[in-house]
Amino acid sequence: MEQEIKSFVSYLHNVKETSKNTELSYQRDLMKMMHFLKEQKVECVEDVTETNLNSYILDLEKKGLAASTVSRNVASMKAFYLYLLKSGKVETDPTEHLKAPKVEKKIPDILSVADINKLLEQPGERTSKGLRDRAMLELLYATGIRVTELISLKVGDINRKMDYIVCRDRNRERVIPFGSKAKEALDNYMGAARQDLIGNKECEMLFPNCSGESMSRQGFWKLLKQYVKQAGIQMEITPHTLRHSFAAHLVDNGADLHVVQEMLGHSDISTTMMYAVRTREVYAKAHPRG
């Protein structure tokens, strides 16, 4: 079974052109399934039954895993067996009638505009690192891109004359505008600060780390936590909180949901609808006739 999982992940990479994170997620889910099935003395993909997989789902639920996690595991199993069926490695699909637990879409935590402003004011402007960090935070909030997309930006992906960035993944690219505050922060950073960080190294990344190399997600997460603490923000936030705040603030101010969907890169507008739901809830609680 392990070999079939490796073949499936290779198929995702080479044919479906999925992201590395997606591939790792599928692989992790399927390897856990494989280990469970081995304990049940089931080691070949063609011997797996719907009963085996329902037992595995029940085991995940008994371990107290969130419904969203169990649902993701079910999706991984379904994708795996669809691949096996299409490639002729199995004749029947034991996942055909599997049902994932219902997942309620949780409305994400959103920073207030006041807290956003406090956070964006934290990086100092007297050091190259501070100028870089301010430019990163301003651009993240101005565009709503993912952290992985932010740290993957190259100098050539930014147009400072027309004020937009080109955000690419394997399947498509998005052109996203940014405003005057992000432009000012970028202009300040792109002077001597970026050159100071990269030194004599050849580096095409827009936001290198302090060693002039590509920044990691962990590196960005570390600096964000530092600035959240400095700003005195009590809410526990993640790098994704700025993305959620960007979207919610746009919707709050009347932006078209389809435009927000395009900027965020959501394939399904139902995901973007979460922000409209949040806006209605805020209205209902705050309006005297809500």
Salt bridges, closest charged atoms under 4 A:
GLU23 OE2 - HIS13 ND1 3.13
GLU23 OE2 - ARG170 NH1 3.43
ASP29 OD1 - ARG72 NH2 2.68
ASP59 OD2 - LYS63 NZ 3.19
ASP115 OD1 - LYS118 NZ 3.31
GLU125 OE1 - ARG134 NH1 3.48
ASP133 OD2 - LYS129 NZ 2.74
ASP133 OD1 - ARG132 NH2 2.72
GLU149 OE2 - ARG146 NH1 2.81
GLU149 OE2 - ARG174 NH1 3.05
ASP157 OD1 - ARG168 NH1 2.24
ASP163 OD1 - LYS183 NZ 3.35
GLU173 OE1 - ARG168 NE 3.34
ASP187 OD1 - ARG160 NE 3.01
ASP187 OD2 - LYS183 NZ 3.91
GLU204 OE2 - LYS154 NZ 3.42
GLU213 OE2 - LYS201 NZ 2.93
ASP252 OD2 - ARG278 NH1 3.17
